[in-house]
Amino acid sequence: MNMTGTLFLIPNTLGDTESLAHVIPEHVQATTAALGYFVAENAKTARAFLKLVGARHPLARPLQEIKIAELNINTPHAALTGLLEPLLAGQDAGLVSEAGVPAVADPGADLVRLAHQHGIPVRPLVGPSSLLLSVMASGLNGQSFAFNGYLPTDAALRAKRLKELEIRSRHEKQTQLFIETPYRNAAMLEAIIASCHGSTLVCVATDISLPSESIRTMTGAQWKSLLASGKAPDFHKKPTVFLLLGQ
């Protein structure tokens, strides 16, 4: 029986290229350097990541000879099997994220599921997850939490969704996480304040693991006062995770 390769799930930094040694363990870097085939959202940024890895661990092949197949939101589902062909032929491969861990809030999840269906071993490697790190630092309920991805951009639908999440959070004592396109962070925080009860705890976690990291938890009423005083968070165009817990 032919042996398949292993699909390694390779974490990336959360945006700071200088932090590779601080957030990506050495054994993960060494495993990455030994691979000759990768699946990534963007081949250019994946090569930049591999160049950083190669500065610390010699790559198995010259960078220009390493094959990188792209998988993003525009990749048709029918194309996924083709991405697994090298693994089915016995070659190990790496699924690398643009930032953080692959297959979480990331299009790689479908490829991982298909790998399981084909009997391909899947090995997740240790690295930074902005979602878990934000839960850790928020002070909100870490026993029960849910990630909700992006909320509606329409103001009325977004307000409705926020109220639904707040009710669920209060009833189930469950922390609710969501993200926003970075240039709309201010609008999101204002919507949270307008839609949720003043006693609801809200955490804004920005640039996690970067030198500019900022993580702050306050009640909705306290956030409202802060914004009214003109002291909004410095989070414009910066990756941010929003968390709330109804009281």
Contacts in CASP RR format, 6 or more apart in sequence:
PFRMAT RR
TARGET T0000
AUTHOR 0000-0000-0000
METHOD contacts of the structure
MODEL  1
MNMTGTLFLIPNTLGDTESLAHVIPEHVQATTAALGYFVAENAKTARAFL
KLVGARHPLARPLQEIKIAELNINTPHAALTGLLEPLLAGQDAGLVSEAG
VPAVADPGADLVRLAHQHGIPVRPLVGPSSLLLSVMASGLNGQSFAFNGY
LPTDAALRAKRLKELEIRSRHEKQTQLFIETPYRNAAMLEAIIASCHGST
LVCVATDISLPSESIRTMTGAQWKSLLASGKAPDFHKKPTVFLLLGQ
2 88 0 8 1.000
2 89 0 8 1.000
2 90 0 8 1.000
3 90 0 8 1.000
4 87 0 8 1.000
4 88 0 8 1.000
4 90 0 8 1.000
4 118 0 8 1.000
4 119 0 8 1.000
4 120 0 8 1.000
4 121 0 8 1.000
5 87 0 8 1.000
5 88 0 8 1.000
5 90 0 8 1.000
5 91 0 8 1.000
5 92 0 8 1.000
5 93 0 8 1.000
5 120 0 8 1.000
5 121 0 8 1.000
6 87 0 8 1.000
6 92 0 8 1.000
6 93 0 8 1.000
6 120 0 8 1.000
6 121 0 8 1.000
6 122 0 8 1.000
6 123 0 8 1.000
7 84 0 8 1.000
7 87 0 8 1.000
7 92 0 8 1.000
7 93 0 8 1.000
7 94 0 8 1.000
7 95 0 8 1.000
7 111 0 8 1.000
7 112 0 8 1.000
7 115 0 8 1.000
7 120 0 8 1.000
7 121 0 8 1.000
7 122 0 8 1.000
7 123 0 8 1.000
8 31 0 8 1.000
8 32 0 8 1.000
8 35 0 8 1.000
8 92 0 8 1.000
8 93 0 8 1.000
8 94 0 8 1.000
8 95 0 8 1.000
8 123 0 8 1.000
8 125 0 8 1.000
9 94 0 8 1.000
9 95 0 8 1.000
9 101 0 8 1.000
9 102 0 8 1.000
9 103 0 8 1.000
9 112 0 8 1.000
9 122 0 8 1.000
9 123 0 8 1.000
9 124 0 8 1.000
9 125 0 8 1.000
10 28 0 8 1.000
10 31 0 8 1.000
10 32 0 8 1.000
10 38 0 8 1.000
10 94 0 8 1.000
10 95 0 8 1.000
10 96 0 8 1.000
10 97 0 8 1.000
10 102 0 8 1.000
10 125 0 8 1.000
11 23 0 8 1.000
11 24 0 8 1.000
11 28 0 8 1.000
11 97 0 8 1.000
11 100 0 8 1.000
11 101 0 8 1.000
11 102 0 8 1.000
11 125 0 8 1.000
11 126 0 8 1.000
11 127 0 8 1.000
11 128 0 8 1.000
11 129 0 8 1.000
12 24 0 8 1.000
12 49 0 8 1.000
12 96 0 8 1.000
12 97 0 8 1.000
12 98 0 8 1.000
12 99 0 8 1.000
12 100 0 8 1.000
13 19 0 8 1.000
13 20 0 8 1.000
13 23 0 8 1.000
13 24 0 8 1.000
13 49 0 8 1.000
13 99 0 8 1.000
13 100 0 8 1.000
13 128 0 8 1.000
13 209 0 8 1.000
14 23 0 8 1.000
14 99 0 8 1.000
14 100 0 8 1.000
14 128 0 8 1.000
14 130 0 8 1.000
14 207 0 8 1.000
14 208 0 8 1.000
14 209 0 8 1.000
14 210 0 8 1.000
14 239 0 8 1.000
15 99 0 8 1.000
15 210 0 8 1.000
15 239 0 8 1.000
16 209 0 8 1.000
16 210 0 8 1.000
16 211 0 8 1.000
17 48 0 8 1.000
17 52 0 8 1.000
19 209 0 8 1.000
19 210 0 8 1.000
20 29 0 8 1.000
20 52 0 8 1.000
20 53 0 8 1.000
20 56 0 8 1.000
21 56 0 8 1.000
22 209 0 8 1.000
23 127 0 8 1.000
23 128 0 8 1.000
23 209 0 8 1.000
24 53 0 8 1.000
24 127 0 8 1.000
24 128 0 8 1.000
25 125 0 8 1.000
25 126 0 8 1.000
25 127 0 8 1.000
26 56 0 8 1.000
28 125 0 8 1.000
28 126 0 8 1.000
28 127 0 8 1.000
29 53 0 8 1.000
29 56 0 8 1.000
29 57 0 8 1.000
30 57 0 8 1.000
31 125 0 8 1.000
32 50 0 8 1.000
32 53 0 8 1.000
32 57 0 8 1.000
32 94 0 8 1.000
32 96 0 8 1.000
33 50 0 8 1.000
33 53 0 8 1.000
33 54 0 8 1.000
33 57 0 8 1.000
33 58 0 8 1.000
33 59 0 8 1.000
33 60 0 8 1.000
34 60 0 8 1.000
34 92 0 8 1.000
35 60 0 8 1.000
35 66 0 8 1.000
35 92 0 8 1.000
35 93 0 8 1.000
35 94 0 8 1.000
36 60 0 8 1.000
36 61 0 8 1.000
36 66 0 8 1.000
36 67 0 8 1.000
36 91 0 8 1.000
36 92 0 8 1.000
36 93 0 8 1.000
37 66 0 8 1.000
37 67 0 8 1.000
37 68 0 8 1.000
37 69 0 8 1.000
37 86 0 8 1.000
37 91 0 8 1.000
37 92 0 8 1.000
37 93 0 8 1.000
37 94 0 8 1.000
38 46 0 8 1.000
38 50 0 8 1.000
38 66 0 8 1.000
38 67 0 8 1.000
38 68 0 8 1.000
38 69 0 8 1.000
38 93 0 8 1.000
38 94 0 8 1.000
38 95 0 8 1.000
38 96 0 8 1.000
39 68 0 8 1.000
39 69 0 8 1.000
39 70 0 8 1.000
39 71 0 8 1.000
39 83 0 8 1.000
39 93 0 8 1.000
39 94 0 8 1.000
39 95 0 8 1.000
39 96 0 8 1.000
39 108 0 8 1.000
39 111 0 8 1.000
40 46 0 8 1.000
40 68 0 8 1.000
40 69 0 8 1.000
40 70 0 8 1.000
40 71 0 8 1.000
40 95 0 8 1.000
40 96 0 8 1.000
40 97 0 8 1.000
40 98 0 8 1.000
41 70 0 8 1.000
41 71 0 8 1.000
41 72 0 8 1.000
41 97 0 8 1.000
41 98 0 8 1.000
41 106 0 8 1.000
41 107 0 8 1.000
42 70 0 8 1.000
42 72 0 8 1.000
42 98 0 8 1.000
43 68 0 8 1.000
43 69 0 8 1.000
43 70 0 8 1.000
45 98 0 8 1.000
46 68 0 8 1.000
46 96 0 8 1.000
47 63 0 8 1.000
47 66 0 8 1.000
47 68 0 8 1.000
49 96 0 8 1.000
50 59 0 8 1.000
50 63 0 8 1.000
50 66 0 8 1.000
51 63 0 8 1.000
53 59 0 8 1.000
54 63 0 8 1.000
59 66 0 8 1.000
60 66 0 8 1.000
67 86 0 8 1.000
69 83 0 8 1.000
71 80 0 8 1.000
71 83 0 8 1.000
71 95 0 8 1.000
71 107 0 8 1.000
71 108 0 8 1.000
71 111 0 8 1.000
72 107 0 8 1.000
73 107 0 8 1.000
75 107 0 8 1.000
77 110 0 8 1.000
80 110 0 8 1.000
80 111 0 8 1.000
80 114 0 8 1.000
81 114 0 8 1.000
83 111 0 8 1.000
84 111 0 8 1.000
84 114 0 8 1.000
84 115 0 8 1.000
84 118 0 8 1.000
84 120 0 8 1.000
86 93 0 8 1.000
87 93 0 8 1.000
87 115 0 8 1.000
87 118 0 8 1.000
87 120 0 8 1.000
88 118 0 8 1.000
88 120 0 8 1.000
95 102 0 8 1.000
95 103 0 8 1.000
95 108 0 8 1.000
95 111 0 8 1.000
95 112 0 8 1.000
96 102 0 8 1.000
97 103 0 8 1.000
97 106 0 8 1.000
98 106 0 8 1.000
99 130 0 8 1.000
99 239 0 8 1.000
100 127 0 8 1.000
100 128 0 8 1.000
100 129 0 8 1.000
100 130 0 8 1.000
101 124 0 8 1.000
101 127 0 8 1.000
101 128 0 8 1.000
101 129 0 8 1.000
102 108 0 8 1.000
102 112 0 8 1.000
103 109 0 8 1.000
103 111 0 8 1.000
103 112 0 8 1.000
104 129 0 8 1.000
104 131 0 8 1.000
104 147 0 8 1.000
105 131 0 8 1.000
105 147 0 8 1.000
105 149 0 8 1.000
105 179 0 8 1.000
112 122 0 8 1.000
115 122 0 8 1.000
116 122 0 8 1.000
128 208 0 8 1.000
128 209 0 8 1.000
130 205 0 8 1.000
130 208 0 8 1.000
130 209 0 8 1.000
130 239 0 8 1.000
130 241 0 8 1.000
131 147 0 8 1.000
131 177 0 8 1.000
131 241 0 8 1.000
133 205 0 8 1.000
133 208 0 8 1.000
133 209 0 8 1.000
134 177 0 8 1.000
134 203 0 8 1.000
134 205 0 8 1.000
134 208 0 8 1.000
134 215 0 8 1.000
134 241 0 8 1.000
134 243 0 8 1.000
135 142 0 8 1.000
135 145 0 8 1.000
135 175 0 8 1.000
135 177 0 8 1.000
135 243 0 8 1.000
136 142 0 8 1.000
137 203 0 8 1.000
137 205 0 8 1.000
137 208 0 8 1.000
137 215 0 8 1.000
138 175 0 8 1.000
138 203 0 8 1.000
138 205 0 8 1.000
138 215 0 8 1.000
138 217 0 8 1.000
138 243 0 8 1.000
139 203 0 8 1.000
139 217 0 8 1.000
140 175 0 8 1.000
140 201 0 8 1.000
140 203 0 8 1.000
140 217 0 8 1.000
140 243 0 8 1.000
140 244 0 8 1.000
140 245 0 8 1.000
141 173 0 8 1.000
141 174 0 8 1.000
141 175 0 8 1.000
141 245 0 8 1.000
142 175 0 8 1.000
144 172 0 8 1.000
144 173 0 8 1.000
144 174 0 8 1.000
144 175 0 8 1.000
145 174 0 8 1.000
145 175 0 8 1.000
145 176 0 8 1.000
145 177 0 8 1.000
145 243 0 8 1.000
146 174 0 8 1.000
146 175 0 8 1.000
146 176 0 8 1.000
146 177 0 8 1.000
147 177 0 8 1.000
147 178 0 8 1.000
148 165 0 8 1.000
148 176 0 8 1.000
148 177 0 8 1.000
148 178 0 8 1.000
149 177 0 8 1.000
149 178 0 8 1.000
149 179 0 8 1.000
150 178 0 8 1.000
150 179 0 8 1.000
150 180 0 8 1.000
150 181 0 8 1.000
151 158 0 8 1.000
151 161 0 8 1.000
151 162 0 8 1.000
151 178 0 8 1.000
151 180 0 8 1.000
151 188 0 8 1.000
152 158 0 8 1.000
152 160 0 8 1.000
152 161 0 8 1.000
153 184 0 8 1.000
155 191 0 8 1.000
158 188 0 8 1.000
158 191 0 8 1.000
158 195 0 8 1.000
159 191 0 8 1.000
159 194 0 8 1.000
159 195 0 8 1.000
162 191 0 8 1.000
162 192 0 8 1.000
162 195 0 8 1.000
162 196 0 8 1.000
162 244 0 8 1.000
163 195 0 8 1.000
163 196 0 8 1.000
165 176 0 8 1.000
165 178 0 8 1.000
165 244 0 8 1.000
166 176 0 8 1.000
166 195 0 8 1.000
166 196 0 8 1.000
166 197 0 8 1.000
166 200 0 8 1.000
166 244 0 8 1.000
166 246 0 8 1.000
168 174 0 8 1.000
168 176 0 8 1.000
169 175 0 8 1.000
169 176 0 8 1.000
169 200 0 8 1.000
169 244 0 8 1.000
169 245 0 8 1.000
169 246 0 8 1.000
170 200 0 8 1.000
170 246 0 8 1.000
170 247 0 8 1.000
173 245 0 8 1.000
174 245 0 8 1.000
175 243 0 8 1.000
175 244 0 8 1.000
175 245 0 8 1.000
176 243 0 8 1.000
176 244 0 8 1.000
176 245 0 8 1.000
177 241 0 8 1.000
177 242 0 8 1.000
177 243 0 8 1.000
178 241 0 8 1.000
178 242 0 8 1.000
179 239 0 8 1.000
179 240 0 8 1.000
179 241 0 8 1.000
179 242 0 8 1.000
180 187 0 8 1.000
180 188 0 8 1.000
180 240 0 8 1.000
180 242 0 8 1.000
182 235 0 8 1.000
182 236 0 8 1.000
182 237 0 8 1.000
182 238 0 8 1.000
182 239 0 8 1.000
182 240 0 8 1.000
183 236 0 8 1.000
183 237 0 8 1.000
185 206 0 8 1.000
185 233 0 8 1.000
185 235 0 8 1.000
185 236 0 8 1.000
185 237 0 8 1.000
185 238 0 8 1.000
185 240 0 8 1.000
186 232 0 8 1.000
186 235 0 8 1.000
186 236 0 8 1.000
188 242 0 8 1.000
189 202 0 8 1.000
189 204 0 8 1.000
189 223 0 8 1.000
189 227 0 8 1.000
189 232 0 8 1.000
189 233 0 8 1.000
189 242 0 8 1.000
190 227 0 8 1.000
192 202 0 8 1.000
192 220 0 8 1.000
192 223 0 8 1.000
192 242 0 8 1.000
192 244 0 8 1.000
193 202 0 8 1.000
193 220 0 8 1.000
193 223 0 8 1.000
193 224 0 8 1.000
193 227 0 8 1.000
196 202 0 8 1.000
196 220 0 8 1.000
196 244 0 8 1.000
196 246 0 8 1.000
197 220 0 8 1.000
197 246 0 8 1.000
197 247 0 8 1.000
198 219 0 8 1.000
198 220 0 8 1.000
198 221 0 8 1.000
198 224 0 8 1.000
199 219 0 8 1.000
199 220 0 8 1.000
199 221 0 8 1.000
199 246 0 8 1.000
199 247 0 8 1.000
200 219 0 8 1.000
200 220 0 8 1.000
200 244 0 8 1.000
200 245 0 8 1.000
200 246 0 8 1.000
200 247 0 8 1.000
201 217 0 8 1.000
201 218 0 8 1.000
201 219 0 8 1.000
201 220 0 8 1.000
201 244 0 8 1.000
201 245 0 8 1.000
201 246 0 8 1.000
201 247 0 8 1.000
202 217 0 8 1.000
202 218 0 8 1.000
202 219 0 8 1.000
202 220 0 8 1.000
202 223 0 8 1.000
202 242 0 8 1.000
202 243 0 8 1.000
202 244 0 8 1.000
203 215 0 8 1.000
203 216 0 8 1.000
203 217 0 8 1.000
203 241 0 8 1.000
203 242 0 8 1.000
203 243 0 8 1.000
203 244 0 8 1.000
204 214 0 8 1.000
204 215 0 8 1.000
204 216 0 8 1.000
204 223 0 8 1.000
204 233 0 8 1.000
204 235 0 8 1.000
204 240 0 8 1.000
204 242 0 8 1.000
205 214 0 8 1.000
205 215 0 8 1.000
205 240 0 8 1.000
205 241 0 8 1.000
205 242 0 8 1.000
205 243 0 8 1.000
206 212 0 8 1.000
206 213 0 8 1.000
206 214 0 8 1.000
206 215 0 8 1.000
206 233 0 8 1.000
206 234 0 8 1.000
206 235 0 8 1.000
206 238 0 8 1.000
206 239 0 8 1.000
206 240 0 8 1.000
207 213 0 8 1.000
207 214 0 8 1.000
207 235 0 8 1.000
207 238 0 8 1.000
207 239 0 8 1.000
207 240 0 8 1.000
208 215 0 8 1.000
208 239 0 8 1.000
208 241 0 8 1.000
212 234 0 8 1.000
212 238 0 8 1.000
214 233 0 8 1.000
214 234 0 8 1.000
214 235 0 8 1.000
216 233 0 8 1.000
217 243 0 8 1.000
218 226 0 8 1.000
219 247 0 8 1.000
226 232 0 8 1.000
END
